[in-house]
């Protein structure tokens, strides 16, 4: 599920030049394909978070994977910019059901001192997507049609639906026993915003995705312009980065179970603030240099994803874990949405260095927020 859901999002970046060619879309507008998905994902994450606390994560995961598969099949009918924008928004609605529930499920099923390890393996689906899904999807778009990658991920998401239906149980955890209503959900979200810790968690997720989006959305376009490379080289770039993620993700999660979540997240932010400008400075001279530095950046990203998710999953009990993770995911999607639009404007007007500098600011502020604003829970805390 994570492989399919993440790959169909990430693949947008390397195939943006092919979409621009096929649909005759201006570069400055391409970021809206990212924004439309992110906005709808954020909205529907807020809707499904309280529902998953009430009815259980398994049902939400089944609904989300089923709807996502249908939406990805609909990409085969998108032959204009407007229709592609619309189906990306529909896919975002399905993604909203999946994003918070997936992390909350790990929090339900595993005790806190095992969640780093578990999140590391679950999120390795993102890395497998970079190693297999993104290069293959990029090549399909390069030699076929920009819609083919989405149809490929529609098939794998259908497989995810069947696997969850047959093999994923509902954890035996405390659920929210209160009556489900719009008014109560709104009041609960207001309460989350008022609590400093949960408010900080949402801000951290916002800055995490803001920084990633600012840096990655126009990276392939910049490399094509500076190094005159095509889709095959971009596919190889994501392959190298994905291999680093495959190795580092589970290891980072397991290490965080022993040494704590915050140190890994903070050092990852510092490392990214160094690696990103180095790639922008040196990467426009050689694709090999760009590949090495991109791989280093992906390794640093892997060091923080599972520790951060494990940290957030312990801030509230299981009866409101879905709401908190959906709140955080929604905040992150706001960051993605803003980054898609802002990256396009900055890249078109000032060049890729402006995207890099904005991403560095987001990464450093995010690390500062984790250091000062999020507590490290007792690692012996059991699953609720």
C-alpha positions as CSV (number, residue, x, y, z in Angstrom):
1,X,0.0,0.0,0.0
2,X,2.7,2.4,1.0
3,X,4.7,1.5,-2.2
4,X,1.7,2.3,-4.4
5,X,0.4,5.4,-2.6
6,X,3.8,7.1,-2.4
7,X,5.0,6.1,-5.9
8,X,2.0,7.6,-7.6
9,X,2.7,10.9,-5.8
10,X,6.5,11.0,-6.3
11,X,6.3,10.0,-10.0
12,X,4.7,13.3,-10.8
13,X,8.1,15.1,-10.3
14,X,10.2,13.2,-12.8
15,X,7.5,13.1,-15.5
16,X,6.5,16.8,-15.2
17,X,8.5,17.6,-18.4
18,X,6.6,14.8,-20.3
19,X,3.3,16.2,-19.0
20,X,4.3,19.7,-20.1
21,X,5.1,18.4,-23.6
22,X,2.0,16.3,-24.0
23,X,-0.5,18.9,-22.7
24,X,1.4,22.1,-23.7
25,X,1.3,23.4,-20.1
26,X,3.5,26.3,-18.8
27,X,6.2,25.3,-16.3
28,X,4.9,27.7,-13.7
29,X,1.5,25.8,-13.7
30,X,2.9,22.3,-13.4
31,X,3.2,22.6,-9.6
32,X,-0.6,22.9,-9.4
33,X,-0.8,19.2,-10.1
34,X,1.0,18.6,-6.8
35,X,-1.1,21.3,-5.1
36,X,-4.5,19.8,-6.2
37,X,-3.6,16.4,-4.8
38,X,-2.2,17.8,-1.6
39,X,-5.2,20.1,-0.8
40,X,-7.7,17.3,-1.2
41,X,-5.6,14.8,0.7
42,X,-5.3,17.3,3.6
43,X,-9.1,17.9,3.7
44,X,-10.1,14.3,3.6
45,X,-7.4,13.3,6.1
46,X,-9.2,15.6,8.6
47,X,-12.5,13.9,7.7
48,X,-11.3,10.3,8.1
49,X,-9.1,10.8,11.2
50,X,-12.0,10.9,13.7
51,X,-13.8,8.2,11.7
52,X,-10.9,5.8,12.0
53,X,-10.8,6.4,15.8
54,X,-14.4,5.3,15.9
55,X,-14.6,2.4,13.4
56,X,-11.0,1.2,13.4
57,X,-8.1,1.6,11.0
58,X,-8.6,-1.6,9.0
59,X,-11.9,-0.4,7.5
60,X,-10.5,3.0,6.6
61,X,-7.5,1.3,5.0
62,X,-9.8,-0.9,2.9
63,X,-11.9,2.1,1.8
64,X,-8.8,4.2,1.0
65,X,-7.0,1.5,-1.1
66,X,-10.2,0.7,-3.0
67,X,-11.0,4.3,-3.8
68,X,-7.3,5.0,-4.7
69,X,-7.2,2.2,-7.2
70,X,-10.3,3.4,-8.9
71,X,-9.0,7.0,-9.1
72,X,-5.7,5.8,-10.5
73,X,-7.5,3.8,-13.2
74,X,-9.3,7.1,-14.1
75,X,-6.0,8.7,-15.0
76,X,-6.1,6.6,-18.2
77,X,-9.0,8.9,-19.3
78,X,-7.1,12.2,-18.5
79,X,-6.1,13.7,-21.9
80,X,-6.2,17.4,-21.0
81,X,-4.6,19.5,-18.3
82,X,-8.0,20.2,-16.6
83,X,-8.9,16.5,-16.6
84,X,-5.5,15.5,-15.2
85,X,-5.9,18.2,-12.5
86,X,-9.3,16.8,-11.6
87,X,-8.2,13.1,-11.3
88,X,-5.2,14.2,-9.2
89,X,-7.7,15.9,-6.9
90,X,-9.8,12.7,-6.7
91,X,-6.7,10.6,-5.9
92,X,-5.9,13.1,-3.2
93,X,-9.3,12.4,-1.6
94,X,-8.5,8.7,-1.4
95,X,-5.0,9.5,-0.2
96,X,-6.5,11.4,2.7
97,X,-8.1,8.2,4.0
98,X,-4.8,6.3,3.8
99,X,-2.1,8.6,5.1
100,X,-3.1,9.1,8.7
101,X,-4.6,5.7,9.1
102,X,-1.4,3.9,8.0
103,X,0.8,5.5,10.6
104,X,-1.9,5.3,13.3
105,X,-2.2,1.5,12.5
106,X,1.5,1.0,13.4
107,X,0.9,2.9,16.6
108,X,-2.1,0.7,17.4
109,X,-0.4,-2.6,16.7
110,X,3.2,-2.1,18.1
111,X,4.4,-0.9,21.5
112,X,6.4,2.3,21.5
113,X,9.8,0.6,21.8
114,X,9.1,-1.3,18.6
115,X,7.4,1.4,16.5
116,X,10.6,2.7,15.0
117,X,11.5,-0.7,13.7
118,X,8.0,-1.3,12.4
119,X,7.6,2.2,10.8
120,X,11.0,1.7,9.2
121,X,9.8,-1.4,7.4
122,X,6.4,0.0,6.5
123,X,7.9,3.2,5.2
124,X,10.5,1.2,3.2
125,X,7.6,0.9,0.7
126,X,8.5,4.5,-0.2
127,X,12.1,3.4,-0.8
128,X,11.1,0.4,-2.9
129,X,9.0,2.9,-4.9
130,X,12.0,4.9,-5.6
131,X,14.1,1.9,-6.6
132,X,11.5,0.1,-8.7
133,X,8.3,2.2,-9.1
134,X,9.7,5.6,-10.0
135,X,12.3,4.5,-12.5
136,X,9.9,2.2,-14.2
137,X,7.1,4.8,-14.2
138,X,9.5,7.4,-15.5
139,X,10.6,5.1,-18.4
140,X,6.9,4.3,-19.2
141,X,6.2,8.0,-19.5
142,X,9.4,8.6,-21.5
143,X,8.8,5.9,-24.1
144,X,5.0,5.6,-23.9
145,X,2.5,8.0,-22.3
146,X,2.4,10.1,-19.2
147,X,-0.7,8.2,-18.0
148,X,0.9,4.8,-18.0
149,X,2.7,5.1,-14.7
150,X,-0.6,5.9,-12.9
151,X,-2.2,2.8,-14.5
152,X,0.7,0.7,-13.3
153,X,0.2,1.9,-9.7
154,X,-3.6,1.3,-10.0
155,X,-2.8,-2.4,-10.5
156,X,-0.5,-2.5,-7.5
157,X,-3.0,-0.6,-5.4
158,X,-5.6,-3.2,-6.3
159,X,-3.2,-5.8,-5.0
160,X,-2.8,-3.8,-1.8
161,X,-6.6,-3.8,-1.3
162,X,-6.7,-7.5,-1.6
163,X,-3.8,-8.0,0.8
164,X,-5.3,-5.8,3.5
165,X,-8.7,-7.5,3.1
166,X,-7.1,-11.0,3.5
167,X,-4.1,-10.5,5.9
168,X,-4.3,-7.3,8.0
169,X,-6.3,-7.6,11.3
170,X,-7.9,-4.8,13.3
171,X,-5.8,-4.2,16.4
172,X,-7.5,-4.7,19.7
173,X,-7.2,-1.1,21.1
174,X,-9.4,1.4,22.8
175,X,-11.7,3.2,20.3
176,X,-13.5,6.5,20.6
177,X,-16.8,5.6,22.1
178,X,-18.4,9.1,21.8
179,X,-21.0,9.8,19.2
180,X,-19.5,10.8,15.8
181,X,-20.6,14.2,14.6
182,X,-19.2,17.1,12.6
183,X,-19.5,19.4,15.6
184,X,-17.6,17.1,18.0
185,X,-14.8,16.6,15.4
186,X,-14.4,20.3,14.9
187,X,-14.2,20.9,18.7
188,X,-11.6,18.1,19.0
189,X,-9.5,19.6,16.3
190,X,-9.7,23.0,18.0
191,X,-8.5,21.3,21.2
192,X,-5.6,19.8,19.3
193,X,-4.7,23.2,18.0
194,X,-4.7,24.7,21.5
195,X,-2.4,22.0,23.0
196,X,1.2,23.2,22.4
197,X,2.6,19.7,21.8
198,X,0.0,18.6,19.2
199,X,0.1,22.1,17.6
200,X,3.9,21.7,17.3
201,X,3.5,18.2,15.8
202,X,1.3,19.7,13.1
203,X,3.8,22.5,12.4
204,X,6.7,20.0,12.2
205,X,4.8,18.0,9.6
206,X,4.0,21.1,7.7
207,X,7.6,22.2,7.5
208,X,8.8,18.6,6.7
209,X,6.7,18.4,3.5
210,X,7.2,22.1,2.6
211,X,10.9,21.6,2.5
212,X,10.7,18.3,0.5
213,X,8.3,19.8,-2.0
214,X,10.3,23.0,-2.5
215,X,13.4,21.0,-3.3
216,X,12.1,18.0,-5.3
217,X,9.2,19.2,-7.5
218,X,11.4,21.1,-10.0
219,X,14.6,19.1,-9.5
220,X,14.1,17.0,-12.7
221,X,13.2,20.1,-14.8
222,X,16.4,21.8,-13.5
223,X,18.6,18.8,-14.3
224,X,17.1,18.6,-17.8
225,X,17.8,22.3,-18.4
226,X,21.3,22.3,-16.9
227,X,22.6,18.9,-17.9
228,X,20.4,18.2,-20.9
229,X,19.4,14.8,-19.6
230,X,16.2,12.9,-20.3
231,X,14.0,10.5,-18.4
232,X,16.4,7.6,-18.4
233,X,18.9,9.6,-16.3
234,X,16.2,10.9,-14.0
235,X,15.0,7.4,-13.4
236,X,18.6,6.3,-12.5
237,X,18.8,9.2,-10.1
238,X,15.7,8.1,-8.2
239,X,17.0,4.5,-8.3
240,X,20.2,5.5,-6.5
241,X,18.3,7.6,-4.0
242,X,15.8,4.8,-3.4
243,X,18.6,2.2,-2.7
244,X,19.9,4.5,0.0
245,X,16.4,4.8,1.5
246,X,16.0,1.0,1.4
247,X,19.1,0.5,3.5
248,X,18.7,3.4,5.8
249,X,15.0,3.4,6.6
250,X,14.6,0.2,8.6
251,X,18.0,0.7,10.2
252,X,17.1,4.3,11.3
253,X,13.8,3.1,12.8
254,X,15.5,0.3,14.8
255,X,18.3,2.7,15.9
256,X,15.7,5.2,17.1
257,X,14.2,2.5,19.3
258,X,17.5,2.5,21.2
259,X,18.8,6.0,21.2
260,X,15.6,8.0,20.9
261,X,13.7,9.7,18.0
262,X,14.7,13.3,18.4
263,X,18.5,13.0,17.9
264,X,18.1,11.3,14.5
265,X,15.5,13.8,13.3
266,X,17.6,16.8,14.3
267,X,20.9,15.5,12.8
268,X,19.0,14.6,9.6
269,X,17.8,18.2,9.3
270,X,21.3,19.5,9.8
271,X,22.7,17.1,7.2
272,X,20.0,18.1,4.7
273,X,20.8,21.8,5.1
274,X,24.3,20.9,4.0
275,X,23.6,18.4,1.3
276,X,20.9,20.4,-0.6
277,X,23.0,23.4,-1.4
278,X,26.0,21.2,-2.3
279,X,23.9,19.4,-4.9
280,X,22.6,22.6,-6.4
281,X,26.1,24.1,-6.5
282,X,28.0,21.0,-7.8
283,X,25.2,19.0,-9.4
284,X,24.8,21.2,-12.5
285,X,28.3,20.1,-13.6
286,X,27.9,16.4,-13.7
287,X,25.1,13.9,-13.5
288,X,27.3,11.6,-11.4
289,X,27.9,14.3,-8.8
290,X,24.2,15.0,-8.8
291,X,23.5,11.3,-8.2
292,X,25.9,11.0,-5.3
293,X,24.6,14.1,-3.6
294,X,20.9,13.1,-4.2
295,X,21.6,9.7,-2.7
296,X,23.1,11.4,0.4
297,X,20.0,13.6,0.6
298,X,17.7,10.6,0.4
299,X,19.7,8.8,3.1
300,X,19.2,11.8,5.4
301,X,15.5,11.9,4.6
302,X,15.2,8.2,5.5
303,X,16.9,8.9,8.9
304,X,14.0,11.1,10.0
305,X,10.8,9.7,8.6
306,X,10.2,6.6,10.8
307,X,11.6,8.2,14.0
308,X,9.4,11.2,13.5
309,X,6.2,9.1,12.9
310,X,7.0,7.0,15.9
311,X,7.5,10.1,18.0
312,X,4.1,11.6,17.0
313,X,2.2,8.3,17.5
314,X,3.0,8.4,21.2
315,X,1.8,11.9,21.9
316,X,-1.9,10.8,22.4
317,X,-3.8,7.6,23.3
318,X,-5.1,5.3,20.7
319,X,-8.6,6.7,20.9
320,X,-7.4,9.9,19.3
321,X,-4.3,8.7,17.5
322,X,-6.1,8.7,14.1
323,X,-7.2,12.3,14.6
324,X,-3.7,13.5,15.6
325,X,-2.0,11.7,12.7
326,X,-4.7,13.0,10.2
327,X,-4.2,16.5,11.6
328,X,-0.5,16.2,11.1
329,X,-0.8,14.7,7.7
330,X,-3.3,17.4,6.7
331,X,-0.8,20.0,7.9
332,X,1.9,18.3,5.8
333,X,-0.3,18.4,2.7
334,X,-0.8,22.1,3.2
335,X,3.0,22.3,3.1
336,X,3.1,20.2,-0.1
337,X,0.3,22.3,-1.6
338,X,2.1,25.6,-0.8
339,X,5.5,24.2,-2.0
340,X,4.1,23.1,-5.3
341,X,2.8,26.6,-6.1
342,X,5.7,28.4,-4.5
343,X,8.3,26.3,-6.1
344,X,6.9,26.9,-9.6
345,X,6.9,30.7,-9.1
346,X,10.4,30.8,-7.5
347,X,11.8,28.5,-10.2
348,X,10.3,30.4,-13.1
349,X,11.4,33.8,-11.8
350,X,14.7,33.3,-9.9
351,X,15.9,29.8,-10.8
352,X,16.6,26.7,-8.9
353,X,18.8,28.3,-6.3
354,X,15.7,30.1,-4.9
355,X,14.0,26.7,-4.4
356,X,17.1,25.4,-2.6
357,X,17.4,28.3,-0.2
358,X,13.7,28.2,0.7
359,X,14.0,24.4,1.3
360,X,17.0,24.9,3.6
361,X,15.0,27.5,5.7
362,X,12.1,25.0,6.1
363,X,14.4,22.1,7.1
364,X,16.3,24.1,9.7
365,X,13.1,25.5,11.3
366,X,11.6,22.0,11.3
367,X,14.7,20.7,13.2
368,X,14.4,23.6,15.7
369,X,10.7,22.8,16.3
370,X,11.5,19.1,17.0
371,X,14.3,20.1,19.4
372,X,12.3,22.7,21.4
373,X,8.7,21.7,20.8
374,X,8.2,17.9,20.9
375,X,8.9,15.8,24.0
376,X,10.6,12.4,23.8
377,X,8.0,9.9,25.4
378,X,8.9,7.1,27.6
379,X,10.2,4.4,25.2
380,X,8.7,1.6,27.4
381,X,5.2,2.9,26.9
382,X,2.9,0.1,25.6
383,X,0.5,0.3,22.7
384,X,-2.8,1.7,24.0
